[in-house]
Amino acid sequence: YSSDDSDWAVVVYDEVNEDFKLLSYNKTGISNSIYVIINNSRIEYMFNDQKGMYIVKPLGKINDIQNIKIILNNKVIKDYDFNLTSKEEYISKNKLVYN
């Protein structure tokens, strides 16, 4: 989870497409506004108000992204800075696995 709340959002690596994706889950059924700021310039917006619903949103190729900030209901819940954190280490712990 990315916050103390039951609703959450995280960034995962998709090995097949070689990109980052936002993975979000609405457990409570409350309206969730999710903003993702990529490289401090591009903003993606998602809305999820359905209980039990997942959202998967492509964010971009891993080589093109240096930082990602996730804002859930006006609260910053994650701020990934791959200039400070190893992108390879993050990817090894946070990737989609296809069966």
C-alpha positions, 0 to 999 in steps of 0.5 A: 500500500502507498498510504495508511488508507485502504485505497492505494496506488503504486508504480510497477514495472511492466517487463513485457512493454518495458514501461512503468504503469500506475496500479491503483485499487479502490477498496472503500468505494469512495471517490478517488482522484488520482494525479500522477506527475511525471518528470515534474512536467506531465500530469496524468489524471484518473478517477476511481469511484467503484468499490473493488475496482483496479486501474492500470494506467501506462505512464511511459518508458522507463528510460524516459522517466526520472521521477513520479509523484502520486497524489491521491485525494489531494495528498502526496502518497508517493514521490519516486526520484530515480536520481536518488534511488536505483531504478534497477533496484526499484524495478526488481521489487515492483514489477508485473509478473505474467503467467 
